[in-house]
């Protein structure tokens, strides 16, 4: 995991802002439609379809909040879990309010999702009803990127191999969402940039890599 300093953070943030402005002005509409139509022409089998839904489901707010709670309960990962939870909720709120501002319409309703078994469905990509008709940026991609960055930063202190493996998750979720027709490619890129920017900010502000000093309270009490 590469430590990202202020310069790199500002660069990512500026790229995200400029990219968002271009999306708002419609510069990527033709590219989005072309890529979407290419992926939408692919018809996965039923088992592959279920697998793709499971992959995309992993990046849902509820599931990642549940994982963050588990991390928070475990003493050794408590701080990481708290920061992950704060980051997820921050992203969920920002994405929900940002979607109507950019107002990029969702892709045409996919015909693949209704074929799923009864009760087996994906969570909406936004918490607010007003934002559910819009798709930029992708909440799922932002969430899984934040998860990969925060958990990967802690894992890197023990083993770099597994921390790098976590970065396989964002492109897998992005590919899954494209196949399922849930997002345009620009939504996914925007979600990736936003998730990275917010997770870097919360990790630096809350000092992710500095462990809790558990005995300071005991010392003060004595």
DRENPA-3360 file (N, C-alpha, C; in nm, 2 decimals, always signed):
BEGIN
1 = XXXXXXXX = +0.08/-0.12/+0.00/+0.00/+0.00/+0.00/+0.09/+0.12/+0.00 ~ +0.07/+0.21/-0.09/+0.15/+0.34/-0.10/+0.09/+0.44/-0.01 ~ +0.17/+0.50/+0.07/+0.12/+0.61/+0.16/+0.09/+0.73/+0.07 ~ -0.03/+0.79/+0.07/-0.06/+0.90/-0.02/-0.06/+1.03/+0.06 ~ +0.03/+1.11/+0.02/+0.05/+1.24/+0.09/-0.05/+1.34/+0.04 ~ -0.04/+1.47/+0.10/-0.14/+1.57/+0.07/-0.14/+1.61/-0.08 ~ -0.02/+1.61/-0.14/-0.02/+1.64/-0.29/-0.10/+1.54/-0.37 ~ -0.08/+1.41/-0.34/-0.15/+1.31/-0.42/-0.30/+1.32/-0.39;
9 = XXXXXXXX = -0.34/+1.35/-0.26/-0.48/+1.36/-0.23/-0.54/+1.48/-0.30 ~ -0.48/+1.59/-0.30/-0.53/+1.71/-0.37/-0.54/+1.68/-0.52 ~ -0.44/+1.61/-0.58/-0.45/+1.57/-0.72/-0.57/+1.48/-0.75 ~ -0.59/+1.38/-0.67/-0.71/+1.30/-0.69/-0.84/+1.38/-0.67 ~ -0.85/+1.46/-0.57/-0.97/+1.55/-0.55/-0.99/+1.64/-0.67 ~ -0.89/+1.70/-0.72/-0.90/+1.79/-0.84/-0.95/+1.71/-0.96 ~ -0.89/+1.60/-0.99/-0.93/+1.51/-1.10/-1.08/+1.48/-1.09 ~ -1.12/+1.44/-0.97/-1.26/+1.40/-0.94/-1.35/+1.52/-0.97;
17 = XXXXXXXX = -1.31/+1.64/-0.93/-1.40/+1.76/-0.95/-1.41/+1.79/-1.10 ~ -1.29/+1.79/-1.17/-1.29/+1.82/-1.31/-1.37/+1.71/-1.39 ~ -1.35/+1.59/-1.35/-1.42/+1.48/-1.42/-1.57/+1.49/-1.40 ~ -1.62/+1.53/-1.28/-1.76/+1.55/-1.25/-1.82/+1.67/-1.33 ~ -1.74/+1.77/-1.35/-1.78/+1.88/-1.43/-1.81/+1.84/-1.58 ~ -1.71/+1.76/-1.63/-1.73/+1.70/-1.76/-1.85/+1.61/-1.78 ~ -1.88/+1.54/-1.67/-2.00/+1.45/-1.67/-2.12/+1.54/-1.68 ~ -2.12/+1.64/-1.59/-2.24/+1.74/-1.59/-2.26/+1.80/-1.72;
25 = XXXXXXXX = -2.15/+1.83/-1.79/-2.17/+1.90/-1.92/-2.19/+1.80/-2.04 ~ -2.19/+1.67/-2.01/-2.23/+1.57/-2.10/-2.12/+1.52/-2.20 ~ -2.00/+1.54/-2.16/-1.88/+1.51/-2.25/-1.87/+1.36/-2.27 ~ -1.91/+1.28/-2.17/-1.89/+1.14/-2.18/-2.01/+1.06/-2.22 ~ -2.12/+1.13/-2.26/-2.24/+1.06/-2.29/-2.23/+0.95/-2.40 ~ -2.16/+0.99/-2.51/-2.14/+0.89/-2.62/-2.06/+0.77/-2.58 ~ -1.95/+0.80/-2.50/-1.86/+0.69/-2.46/-1.94/+0.60/-2.36 ~ -2.02/+0.66/-2.27/-2.10/+0.58/-2.18/-2.20/+0.49/-2.25;
33 = XXXXXXXX = -2.27/+0.55/-2.35/-2.36/+0.47/-2.42/-2.30/+0.35/-2.50 ~ -2.18/+0.39/-2.56/-2.11/+0.28/-2.64/-2.07/+0.17/-2.55 ~ -2.01/+0.20/-2.44/-1.96/+0.09/-2.35/-2.08/+0.02/-2.29 ~ -2.18/+0.09/-2.25/-2.30/+0.03/-2.19/-2.36/-0.07/-2.29 ~ -2.38/-0.03/-2.41/-2.44/-0.12/-2.51/-2.35/-0.24/-2.54 ~ -2.22/-0.22/-2.54/-2.13/-0.34/-2.56/-2.15/-0.44/-2.44 ~ -2.15/-0.40/-2.32/-2.16/-0.49/-2.21/-2.30/-0.54/-2.20 ~ -2.40/-0.46/-2.23/-2.54/-0.50/-2.22/-2.58/-0.61/-2.32;
41 = XXXXXXXX = -2.50/-0.62/-2.43/-2.53/-0.73/-2.53/-2.49/-0.86/-2.48 ~ -2.41/-0.87/-2.37/-2.37/-1.00/-2.31/-2.48/-1.05/-2.22 ~ -2.52/-1.17/-2.24/-2.62/-1.23/-2.16/-2.56/-1.34/-2.08 ~ -2.54/-1.32/-1.95/-2.48/-1.42/-1.86/-2.58/-1.53/-1.83 ~ -2.53/-1.65/-1.81/-2.61/-1.76/-1.76/-2.66/-1.73/-1.62 ~ -2.76/-1.81/-1.58/-2.83/-1.79/-1.45/-2.73/-1.80/-1.33 ~ -2.64/-1.89/-1.33/-2.54/-1.91/-1.22/-2.44/-1.79/-1.22 ~ -2.40/-1.75/-1.34/-2.31/-1.64/-1.35/-2.38/-1.51/-1.30;
49 = XXXXXXXX = -2.51/-1.50/-1.34/-2.59/-1.38/-1.30/-2.60/-1.38/-1.15 ~ -2.62/-1.49/-1.08/-2.63/-1.49/-0.93/-2.49/-1.45/-0.88 ~ -2.38/-1.50/-0.94/-2.25/-1.46/-0.89/-2.22/-1.31/-0.90 ~ -2.26/-1.25/-1.01/-2.24/-1.11/-1.03/-2.32/-1.03/-0.93 ~ -2.44/-1.08/-0.90/-2.53/-1.01/-0.80/-2.46/-1.01/-0.66 ~ -2.41/-1.13/-0.62/-2.34/-1.15/-0.50/-2.22/-1.06/-0.49 ~ -2.14/-1.04/-0.60/-2.03/-0.96/-0.60/-2.07/-0.81/-0.58 ~ -2.17/-0.77/-0.65/-2.22/-0.63/-0.64/-2.28/-0.61/-0.50;
57 = XXXXXXXX = -2.34/-0.71/-0.44/-2.41/-0.70/-0.31/-2.30/-0.67/-0.20 ~ -2.18/-0.72/-0.22/-2.08/-0.71/-0.12/-2.05/-0.56/-0.09 ~ -2.07/-0.47/-0.20/-2.04/-0.33/-0.19/-2.16/-0.25/-0.14 ~ -2.26/-0.31/-0.09/-2.38/-0.24/-0.04/-2.35/-0.18/+0.09 ~ -2.42/-0.07/+0.12/-2.39/+0.00/+0.25/-2.42/-0.09/+0.37 ~ -2.53/-0.16/+0.37/-2.57/-0.24/+0.48/-2.46/-0.35/+0.51 ~ -2.41/-0.42/+0.41/-2.31/-0.52/+0.42/-2.18/-0.47/+0.48 ~ -2.14/-0.36/+0.42/-2.01/-0.30/+0.47/-2.02/-0.24/+0.61;
65 = XXXXXXXX = -2.14/-0.19/+0.64/-2.16/-0.14/+0.78/-2.15/-0.26/+0.88 ~ -2.21/-0.37/+0.84/-2.20/-0.49/+0.92/-2.06/-0.54/+0.94 ~ -1.98/-0.53/+0.83/-1.84/-0.57/+0.84/-1.76/-0.47/+0.93 ~ -1.79/-0.34/+0.92/-1.73/-0.24/+1.00/-1.76/-0.26/+1.15 ~ -1.89/-0.30/+1.18/-1.93/-0.33/+1.32/-1.84/-0.45/+1.38 ~ -1.83/-0.55/+1.29/-1.75/-0.66/+1.34/-1.60/-0.62/+1.37 ~ -1.54/-0.54/+1.28/-1.41/-0.49/+1.30/-1.40/-0.40/+1.43 ~ -1.51/-0.33/+1.46/-1.51/-0.24/+1.57/-1.52/-0.32/+1.70;
73 = XXXXXXXX = -1.59/-0.43/+1.70/-1.61/-0.51/+1.82/-1.47/-0.58/+1.86 ~ -1.39/-0.61/+1.76/-1.26/-0.68/+1.78/-1.16/-0.57/+1.82 ~ -1.10/-0.59/+1.94/-1.01/-0.48/+1.99/-0.90/-0.44/+1.90 ~ -0.84/-0.54/+1.84/-0.72/-0.51/+1.75/-0.75/-0.43/+1.63 ~ -0.88/-0.44/+1.58/-0.92/-0.37/+1.46/-1.03/-0.26/+1.49 ~ -1.04/-0.23/+1.62/-1.15/-0.13/+1.66/-1.14/+0.00/+1.59 ~ -1.02/+0.06/+1.58/-1.00/+0.19/+1.52/-1.03/+0.18/+1.37 ~ -0.98/+0.08/+1.31/-1.00/+0.06/+1.17/-1.15/+0.05/+1.14;
81 = XXXXXXXX = -1.22/-0.03/+1.22/-1.37/-0.04/+1.20/-1.44/+0.09/+1.22 ~ -1.41/+0.17/+1.32/-1.47/+0.29/+1.34/-1.45/+0.39/+1.22 ~ -1.33/+0.39/+1.17/-1.30/+0.48/+1.06/-1.37/+0.43/+0.93 ~ -1.37/+0.30/+0.91/-1.44/+0.24/+0.80/-1.59/+0.28/+0.81 ~ -1.65/+0.27/+0.92/-1.79/+0.30/+0.94/-1.82/+0.45/+0.91 ~ -1.73/+0.54/+0.97/-1.75/+0.68/+0.94/-1.74/+0.71/+0.79 ~ -1.64/+0.65/+0.73/-1.62/+0.67/+0.58/-1.74/+0.62/+0.50 ~ -1.79/+0.51/+0.53/-1.90/+0.45/+0.46/-2.03/+0.55/+0.47;
89 = XXXXXXXX = -2.05/+0.59/+0.59/-2.17/+0.68/+0.61/-2.15/+0.81/+0.55 ~ -2.03/+0.86/+0.55/-1.99/+0.99/+0.48/-2.02/+0.98/+0.33 ~ -1.97/+0.87/+0.27/-1.99/+0.85/+0.13/-2.13/+0.83/+0.10 ~ -2.21/+0.76/+0.18/-2.35/+0.73/+0.15/-2.42/+0.87/+0.14 ~ -2.39/+0.96/+0.24/-2.46/+1.09/+0.24/-2.42/+1.17/+0.12 ~ -2.29/+1.18/+0.10/-2.24/+1.27/-0.01/-2.29/+1.22/-0.15 ~ -2.29/+1.09/-0.17/-2.34/+1.03/-0.30/-2.48/+1.06/-0.32 ~ -2.56/+1.05/-0.21/-2.71/+1.07/-0.22/-2.74/+1.21/-0.25;
97 = XXXXXXXX = -2.66/+1.31/-0.20/-2.69/+1.45/-0.24/-2.62/+1.49/-0.37 ~ -2.52/+1.42/-0.41/-2.45/+1.46/-0.53/-2.52/+1.41/-0.65 ~ -2.58/+1.29/-0.65/-2.65/+1.24/-0.77/-2.75/+1.34/-0.83 ~ -2.84/+1.40/-0.75/-2.94/+1.49/-0.81/-2.87/+1.62/-0.86 ~ -2.76/+1.65/-0.80/-2.69/+1.77/-0.85/-2.63/+1.75/-0.99 ~ -2.56/+1.64/-1.01/-2.51/+1.61/-1.14/-2.62/+1.56/-1.24 ~ -2.72/+1.49/-1.18/-2.84/+1.45/-1.26/-2.81/+1.37/-1.38 ~ -2.72/+1.28/-1.38/-2.70/+1.19/-1.49/-2.80/+1.07/-1.48;
105 = XXXXXXXX = -2.89/+1.06/-1.58/-2.99/+0.96/-1.57/-2.93/+0.82/-1.56 ~ -3.00/+0.73/-1.49/-2.96/+0.59/-1.48/-2.96/+0.53/-1.61 ~ -2.89/+0.42/-1.63/-2.89/+0.34/-1.76/-3.03/+0.28/-1.77 ~ -3.07/+0.25/-1.89/-3.21/+0.18/-1.91/-3.22/+0.06/-1.82 ~ -3.34/+0.04/-1.77/-3.36/-0.07/-1.67/-3.31/-0.20/-1.74 ~ -3.22/-0.27/-1.66/-3.17/-0.40/-1.71/-3.28/-0.51/-1.71 ~ -3.28/-0.59/-1.81/-3.38/-0.70/-1.81/-3.32/-0.82/-1.74 ~ -3.20/-0.81/-1.69/-3.14/-0.93/-1.63/-3.18/-0.94/-1.48;
113 = XXXXXXXX = -3.19/-0.83/-1.41/-3.21/-0.83/-1.27/-3.35/-0.89/-1.23 ~ -3.46/-0.86/-1.30/-3.59/-0.92/-1.26/-3.59/-1.08/-1.27 ~ -3.49/-1.13/-1.34/-3.48/-1.28/-1.36/-3.43/-1.35/-1.23 ~ -3.39/-1.27/-1.13/-3.34/-1.33/-1.01/-3.45/-1.39/-0.93 ~ -3.42/-1.49/-0.84/-3.52/-1.55/-0.75/-3.59/-1.45/-0.67 ~ -3.71/-1.48/-0.62/-3.79/-1.39/-0.54/-3.71/-1.36/-0.41 ~ -3.70/-1.23/-0.37/-3.64/-1.19/-0.25/-3.49/-1.17/-0.27 ~ -3.43/-1.20/-0.39/-3.29/-1.19/-0.41/-3.27/-1.07/-0.50;
121 = XXXXXXXX = -3.24/-0.96/-0.43/-3.22/-0.83/-0.51/-3.11/-0.74/-0.45 ~ -3.07/-0.65/-0.53/-2.97/-0.56/-0.50/-3.03/-0.43/-0.43 ~ -2.95/-0.39/-0.33/-2.99/-0.26/-0.26/-2.97/-0.15/-0.36 ~ -3.06/-0.04/-0.35/-3.05/+0.07/-0.43/-2.91/+0.14/-0.41 ~ -2.87/+0.20/-0.52/-2.73/+0.26/-0.52/-2.73/+0.40/-0.44 ~ -2.85/+0.43/-0.39/-2.86/+0.56/-0.31/-2.96/+0.54/-0.20 ~ -2.93/+0.61/-0.09/-3.02/+0.61/+0.03/-3.14/+0.69/+0.02 ~ -3.13/+0.80/-0.06/-3.24/+0.90/-0.08/-3.32/+0.86/-0.20;
129 = XXXXXXXX = -3.46/+0.87/-0.18/-3.55/+0.84/-0.29/-3.53/+0.93/-0.41 ~ -3.50/+1.06/-0.38/-3.48/+1.16/-0.48/-3.36/+1.13/-0.57 ~ -3.27/+1.05/-0.52/-3.15/+1.03/-0.60/-3.15/+0.90/-0.68 ~ -3.25/+0.82/-0.66/-3.25/+0.69/-0.72/-3.27/+0.68/-0.87 ~ -3.31/+0.79/-0.93/-3.32/+0.79/-1.08/-3.19/+0.84/-1.14 ~ -3.09/+0.87/-1.06/-2.96/+0.91/-1.12/-2.85/+0.82/-1.08 ~ -2.74/+0.82/-1.16/-2.64/+0.72/-1.14/-2.50/+0.76/-1.11 ~ -2.47/+0.89/-1.12/-2.33/+0.94/-1.10/-2.32/+1.01/-0.96;
137 = XXXXXXXX = -2.22/+0.97/-0.88/-2.12/+0.86/-0.90/-2.18/+0.73/-0.84 ~ -2.11/+0.62/-0.88/-2.16/+0.49/-0.83/-2.12/+0.47/-0.68 ~ -2.23/+0.46/-0.60/-2.21/+0.44/-0.46/-2.14/+0.30/-0.43 ~ -2.18/+0.20/-0.50/-2.11/+0.07/-0.48/-1.96/+0.08/-0.50 ~ -1.92/+0.14/-0.61/-1.78/+0.15/-0.64/-1.71/+0.24/-0.53 ~ -1.77/+0.35/-0.49/-1.71/+0.43/-0.39/-1.69/+0.36/-0.26 ~ -1.79/+0.28/-0.22/-1.78/+0.20/-0.10/-1.67/+0.09/-0.10 ~ -1.67/+0.02/-0.21/-1.57/-0.09/-0.21/-1.43/-0.04/-0.22;
145 = XXXXXXXX = -1.41/+0.08/-0.29/-1.28/+0.15/-0.29/-1.23/+0.19/-0.16 ~ -1.33/+0.25/-0.08/-1.30/+0.29/+0.06/-1.26/+0.17/+0.14 ~ -1.33/+0.06/+0.13/-1.30/-0.06/+0.20/-1.16/-0.11/+0.17 ~ -1.13/-0.11/+0.04/-1.00/-0.16/+0.00/-0.89/-0.07/+0.05 ~ -0.91/+0.06/+0.05/-0.80/+0.15/+0.10/-0.78/+0.14/+0.25 ~ -0.89/+0.14/+0.32/-0.88/+0.15/+0.47/-0.83/+0.01/+0.53 ~ -0.89/-0.10/+0.48/-0.85/-0.23/+0.53/-0.71/-0.26/+0.48 ~ -0.68/-0.23/+0.35/-0.55/-0.25/+0.29/-0.44/-0.18/+0.36;
153 = XXXXXXXX = -0.47/-0.06/+0.41/-0.37/+0.02/+0.48/-0.32/-0.05/+0.61 ~ -0.42/-0.11/+0.68/-0.39/-0.18/+0.80/-0.32/-0.31/+0.77 ~ -0.37/-0.38/+0.67/-0.30/-0.51/+0.64/-0.16/-0.49/+0.59 ~ -0.13/-0.38/+0.53/+0.00/-0.35/+0.48/+0.11/-0.35/+0.59 ~ +0.06/-0.32/+0.71/+0.16/-0.32/+0.82/+0.20/-0.46/+0.85 ~ +0.12/-0.56/+0.82/+0.15/-0.70/+0.85/+0.20/-0.78/+0.73 ~ +0.13/-0.76/+0.61/+0.17/-0.83/+0.49/+0.12/-0.76/+0.37 ~ +0.22/-0.72/+0.29/+0.18/-0.64/+0.17/+0.11/-0.72/+0.06;
161 = XXXXXXXX = +0.13/-0.85/+0.06/+0.07/-0.94/-0.04/-0.08/-0.93/-0.03 ~ -0.14/-0.95/+0.09/-0.28/-0.95/+0.11/-0.34/-0.81/+0.09 ~ -0.27/-0.71/+0.13/-0.32/-0.57/+0.11/-0.34/-0.54/-0.04 ~ -0.24/-0.59/-0.12/-0.26/-0.56/-0.26/-0.37/-0.64/-0.32 ~ -0.40/-0.76/-0.27/-0.51/-0.85/-0.32/-0.64/-0.78/-0.30 ~ -0.65/-0.70/-0.20/-0.78/-0.63/-0.17/-0.82/-0.53/-0.29 ~ -0.72/-0.49/-0.36/-0.75/-0.39/-0.47/-0.80/-0.46/-0.59 ~ -0.82/-0.60/-0.58/-0.89/-0.67/-0.69/-1.04/-0.64/-0.68;
169 = XXXXXXXX = -1.08/-0.61/-0.56/-1.23/-0.60/-0.53/-1.29/-0.48/-0.62 ~ -1.24/-0.36/-0.61/-1.30/-0.25/-0.69/-1.32/-0.28/-0.84 ~ -1.22/-0.33/-0.92/-1.25/-0.36/-1.06/-1.35/-0.47/-1.08 ~ -1.35/-0.57/-0.98/-1.45/-0.68/-0.99/-1.59/-0.63/-0.98 ~ -1.61/-0.54/-0.88/-1.74/-0.48/-0.86/-1.78/-0.39/-0.97 ~ -1.69/-0.32/-1.03/-1.71/-0.23/-1.14/-1.76/-0.31/-1.26 ~ -1.68/-0.42/-1.29/-1.72/-0.51/-1.40/-1.85/-0.57/-1.38 ~ -1.88/-0.61/-1.26/-2.01/-0.67/-1.23/-2.13/-0.58/-1.25;
177 = XXXXXXXX = -2.11/-0.45/-1.21/-2.21/-0.35/-1.23/-2.24/-0.32/-1.37 ~ -2.13/-0.32/-1.45/-2.14/-0.30/-1.60/-2.22/-0.41/-1.66 ~ -2.19/-0.54/-1.63/-2.26/-0.65/-1.69/-2.41/-0.65/-1.65 ~ -2.43/-0.61/-1.52/-2.57/-0.61/-1.48/-2.65/-0.49/-1.53 ~ -2.58/-0.40/-1.59/-2.65/-0.28/-1.64/-2.69/-0.18/-1.54 ~ -2.61/-0.17/-1.42/-2.65/-0.08/-1.31/-2.59/+0.05/-1.33 ~ -2.47/+0.06/-1.40/-2.40/+0.19/-1.41/-2.34/+0.21/-1.54 ~ -2.32/+0.33/-1.58/-2.23/+0.37/-1.69/-2.09/+0.36/-1.64;
185 = XXXXXXXX = -1.99/+0.36/-1.74/-1.85/+0.35/-1.70/-1.81/+0.48/-1.63 ~ -1.87/+0.59/-1.67/-1.83/+0.72/-1.60/-1.87/+0.72/-1.46 ~ -1.99/+0.66/-1.43/-2.03/+0.64/-1.29/-1.93/+0.57/-1.20 ~ -1.88/+0.46/-1.26/-1.78/+0.38/-1.19/-1.65/+0.45/-1.17 ~ -1.60/+0.53/-1.27/-1.48/+0.60/-1.25/-1.50/+0.71/-1.14 ~ -1.61/+0.78/-1.15/-1.64/+0.88/-1.05/-1.65/+0.82/-0.91 ~ -1.71/+0.71/-0.90/-1.72/+0.64/-0.77/-1.58/+0.60/-0.71 ~ -1.50/+0.55/-0.80/-1.36/+0.51/-0.76/-1.28/+0.63/-0.71;
193 = XXXXXXXX = -1.29/+0.74/-0.78/-1.22/+0.86/-0.74/-1.27/+0.92/-0.61 ~ -1.40/+0.92/-0.60/-1.47/+0.97/-0.48/-1.44/+0.89/-0.36 ~ -1.45/+0.76/-0.37/-1.42/+0.66/-0.26/-1.28/+0.68/-0.22 ~ -1.18/+0.69/-0.31/-1.04/+0.71/-0.28/-1.02/+0.84/-0.20 ~ -1.08/+0.95/-0.26/-1.05/+1.08/-0.19/-1.11/+1.08/-0.05 ~ -1.23/+1.04/-0.03/-1.29/+1.04/+0.10/-1.22/+0.95/+0.20 ~ -1.18/+0.83/+0.16/-1.12/+0.74/+0.25/-0.98/+0.78/+0.29 ~ -0.91/+0.85/+0.19/-0.78/+0.91/+0.23/-0.80/+1.02/+0.33;
201 = XXXXXXXX = -0.90/+1.10/+0.31/-0.92/+1.22/+0.40/-0.96/+1.17/+0.54 ~ -1.05/+1.07/+0.55/-1.09/+1.03/+0.69/-0.97/+0.95/+0.75 ~ -0.90/+0.88/+0.67/-0.78/+0.80/+0.73/-0.68/+0.89/+0.78 ~ -0.65/+1.00/+0.71/-0.55/+1.10/+0.76/-0.60/+1.18/+0.88 ~ -0.72/+1.23/+0.87/-0.77/+1.31/+0.98/-0.78/+1.23/+1.11 ~ -0.83/+1.11/+1.10/-0.85/+1.02/+1.22/-0.73/+0.94/+1.25 ~ -0.62/+0.96/+1.17/-0.49/+0.89/+1.20/-0.51/+0.74/+1.20 ~ -0.55/+0.68/+1.09/-0.58/+0.54/+1.08/-0.46/+0.45/+1.13;
209 = XXXXXXXX = -0.34/+0.49/+1.09/-0.22/+0.41/+1.12/-0.17/+0.42/+1.26 ~ -0.23/+0.51/+1.34/-0.18/+0.53/+1.48/-0.28/+0.45/+1.57 ~ -0.23/+0.35/+1.64/-0.32/+0.26/+1.72/-0.37/+0.34/+1.84 ~ -0.49/+0.29/+1.89/-0.54/+0.34/+2.02/-0.44/+0.31/+2.13 ~ -0.43/+0.41/+2.22/-0.35/+0.39/+2.34/-0.45/+0.35/+2.45 ~ -0.46/+0.22/+2.47/-0.57/+0.18/+2.56/-0.54/+0.21/+2.71 ~ -0.41/+0.22/+2.75/-0.38/+0.23/+2.89/-0.37/+0.37/+2.94 ~ -0.40/+0.47/+2.85/-0.39/+0.61/+2.89/-0.50/+0.65/+2.99;
217 = XXXXXX = -0.62/+0.58/+2.97/-0.73/+0.61/+3.06/-0.70/+0.55/+3.20 ~ -0.64/+0.43/+3.20/-0.61/+0.37/+3.33/-0.51/+0.46/+3.40 ~ -0.41/+0.51/+3.33/-0.31/+0.59/+3.39/-0.37/+0.72/+3.45 ~ -0.46/+0.78/+3.37/-0.52/+0.91/+3.41/-0.61/+0.88/+3.54 ~ -0.67/+0.76/+3.54/-0.76/+0.73/+3.65/-0.68/+0.71/+3.78 ~ -0.56/+0.65/+3.77/-0.48/+0.62/+3.88/-0.42/+0.75/+3.93;
% end
